[in-house]
Amino acid sequence: MAWATDAGGPPIYLLSGLAGAGKSAIARSFARLLEDHSVLGATFFCSRISEARSNVAGIIPSIAYHLALRSQPYGQALIDAMKKAPGVSFNLRSPAIQFTSLIMQPMEHLPRPFGTPLIVIIDALDECSSFNAVNDLVGFLVRSGPNSMNTLKFFISSR
């Protein structure tokens, strides 16, 4: 919990381990703890057995949706951003474009959209079907880091 509440700490926490080591159990328990402390922003639990949960393209839109449920000002900013791109299917965009369009741009004009940094959990990222897309997503998050994500922190589990 120390990492989650440290606003000056690293914006990304990677939990890695062998298959069956309990990463998903830890992620679920951590999500409950974060929810109890009102700092859980969103979760996305990847799964090889679900096409929707094994496609990296669904991660950022799902996170944006859950953040919009949490903050009305962010939700309105997200709607406004999407109105500027009518007919655009964000599921067909790269993770970097998705993150920029659906997360960063709606947040950039909000003073503190969530009051305190929120934690986003992405579990079992290694179960996504496209290694390149996973690599793009993680690479973008790492490069964006503290410069753009002062309101969000990411807890990611993977092998």
C-alpha positions, -999 to 999 in steps of 0.1 A, spaced: 0 0 0 30 23 5 36 25 -32 0 33 -39 -2 62 -15 32 77 -23 24 105 -48 61 110 -55 68 73 -61 72 55 -94 41 56 -116 43 20 -125 47 -11 -104 54 -44 -121 46 -77 -103 62 -106 -121 65 -142 -114 61 -177 -128 28 -191 -139 7 -201 -109 27 -180 -85 -3 -161 -73 0 -128 -92 -37 -127 -101 -47 -134 -65 -24 -106 -53 -39 -83 -79 -74 -91 -69 -66 -87 -32 -48 -54 -39 -78 -42 -59 -101 -48 -29 -77 -30 -6 -75 0 -30 -113 1 -33 -116 1 5 -93 31 5 -111 48 -24 -80 49 -46 -89 22 -71 -93 38 -105 -99 8 -128 -90 -28 -133 -85 -49 -163 -79 -87 -159 -65 -102 -191 -73 -138 -200 -63 -160 -228 -97 -178 -228 -116 -146 -236 -111 -128 -269 -122 -95 -253 -98 -100 -224 -69 -111 -245 -69 -81 -269 -47 -52 -258 -70 -29 -278 -97 -32 -251 -75 -22 -221 -73 16 -224 -110 21 -235 -121 -1 -205 -99 20 -182 -113 52 -196 -148 40 -191 -142 31 -154 -124 64 -147 -154 82 -163 -177 64 -138 -155 76 -110 -153 113 -120 -181 133 -136 -157 161 -148 -134 135 -164 -164 117 -179 -176 149 -195 -141 157 -208 -140 121 -223 -173 126 -240 -161 159 -254 -129 143 -267 -148 115 -283 -172 140 -300 -142 156 -316 -135 123 -333 -169 110 -345 -168 76 -362 -133 68 -349 -130 33 -335 -106 37 -306 -103 -1 -305 -85 0 -338 -59 25 -326 -25 19 -311 -22 19 -273 -3 52 -274 -31 69 -294 -58 53 -272 -40 65 -240 -34 100 -254 -70 104 -268 -90 87 -240 -69 94 -209 -44 122 -212 -63 147 -234 -95 145 -213 -74 150 -181 -52 178 -193 -77 206 -186 -89 192 -153 -71 205 -122 -71 173 -103 -97 150 -119 -97 125 -91 -84 145 -61 -58 119 -53 -37 97 -76 -57 66 -86 -44 31 -91 -51 12 -123 -45 -25 -122 -38 -45 -153 -35 -82 -144 -20 -110 -165 -8 -88 -193 12 -117 -206 -21 -134 -215 -28 -109 -243 -26 -124 -278 -2 -98 -293 32 -96 -279 39 -65 -300 8 -47 -288 17 -55 -251 52 -42 -258 38 -10 -273 15 -5 -243 41 -10 -217 67 10 -236 43 39 -239 34 38 -202 71 37 -193 80 66 -216 51 87 -205 58 80 -169 58 108 -144 55 135 -170 19 127 -179 5 104 -153 6 124 -121 -31 115 -115 -27 78 -123 -4 50 -112 -3 16 -129 0 -18 -111 8 -44 -138 12 -81 -133 28 -103 -159 52 -133 -163 
